[in-house]
Amino acid sequence: MIGRLNHVALVVPDLGQAAEQYRGILGCDVSDELDLPDSGVTTVFVNLPNTKIELLHPFGENSPIAKFLEKNPAGGIHHVCYEVADIIAARDKLIGDGARILGSGEPATGAHGKPVLFLHPKDFSGTLIELEQA
């Protein structure tokens, strides 16, 4: 059902510093910052030959990742994102197999402008999984 790894998301305490580390020290192609108020994050993508790294920082007071930074002040891995061909078919299969979808269960628009869903980490060995329609 899942396709290729789309990205690994890292929550960072200083988005500008993290972006510059990837750009300057590691020599990566780094996108501009993108505020996603509906998601409560500011994001930057580090483009690698085989995947991407998403750098996340809280945007606004109600950011869902603010608590992550409170518990992990240095930041850390937040989620992995896999591509799926049909997000509704994937959702329905997962629910049928007993997996829990976070939120309303309806896809939201992700940072790439495509439909996304998040799967409960307790159902997947403690890993928060994002599915993005390819």
CORKA-V401331 format. One record per residue. RES is the residue in one small letter. OMEGA is omega in degrees with one decimal (NA if undefined). BURIAL is # if it has 24 or more other C-alpha atoms within 12 Angstrom, else .. Layout:
res = <RES;RES>
omega = <OMEGA;OMEGA>
burial = <BURIAL;BURIAL>
//
This chain:
res = <m;i;g;r;l;n;h;v;a;l;v;v;p;d;l;g;q;a;a;e;q;y;r;g;i;l;g;c;d;v;s;d;e;l;d;l;p;d;s;g;v;t;t;v;f;v;n;l;p;n;t;k;i;e;l;l;h;p;f;g;e;n;s;p;i;a;k;f;l;e;k;n;p;a;g;g;i;h;h;v;c;y;e;v;a;d;i;i;a;a;r;d;k;l;i;g;d;g;a;r;i;l;g;s;g;e;p;a;t;g;a;h;g;k;p;v;l;f;l;h;p;k;d;f;s;g;t;l;i;e;l;e;q;a>
omega = <-179.3;178.0;-175.1;173.6;179.4;178.2;169.4;-176.8;177.9;172.1;-177.2;179.9;-179.9;-173.9;179.6;179.5;-179.3;179.0;-179.4;176.2;178.6;-179.2;-171.4;-175.2;-176.1;174.9;-176.6;170.1;-175.0;-179.8;170.9;175.2;178.0;175.8;177.0;-175.1;-179.6;179.0;-179.8;-179.8;163.9;-173.2;173.2;177.2;173.3;-175.7;179.1;-178.4;-174.4;179.8;177.3;167.8;176.9;174.9;-176.5;175.4;-179.5;173.9;179.2;-175.1;-176.3;-178.6;178.8;-179.9;177.6;179.1;176.8;179.7;176.2;-179.5;-177.4;-172.9;178.4;-177.2;178.5;-179.4;-178.6;-179.6;170.8;-178.2;176.7;177.4;172.7;-178.8;-176.0;-173.4;179.3;177.4;178.4;179.3;-176.8;177.2;-179.2;178.5;177.9;179.3;175.5;178.6;179.2;175.6;178.8;178.9;-175.8;-174.6;176.0;179.5;172.4;175.8;-178.5;-176.4;178.6;-178.8;-178.3;179.0;179.2;172.3;175.1;-179.5;-176.3;-177.7;179.7;178.0;-174.5;173.6;175.9;-177.9;172.7;-178.1;172.1;171.9;178.9;178.0;-177.7;NA>
burial = <.;#;.;.;#;#;#;#;#;#;#;#;#;.;#;#;.;#;#;.;.;#;.;.;.;.;.;.;.;#;#;.;.;#;.;#;.;.;#;.;#;#;#;#;#;#;#;.;.;.;.;#;#;#;#;#;#;#;#;.;.;.;.;#;#;#;.;.;.;.;.;.;.;.;#;#;#;#;#;#;#;#;#;#;.;.;#;.;.;#;#;.;.;#;.;.;.;.;.;#;#;#;.;.;.;.;#;#;.;#;#;.;.;.;#;#;#;#;#;#;.;.;.;.;.;.;.;#;#;#;#;#;#;.>
//
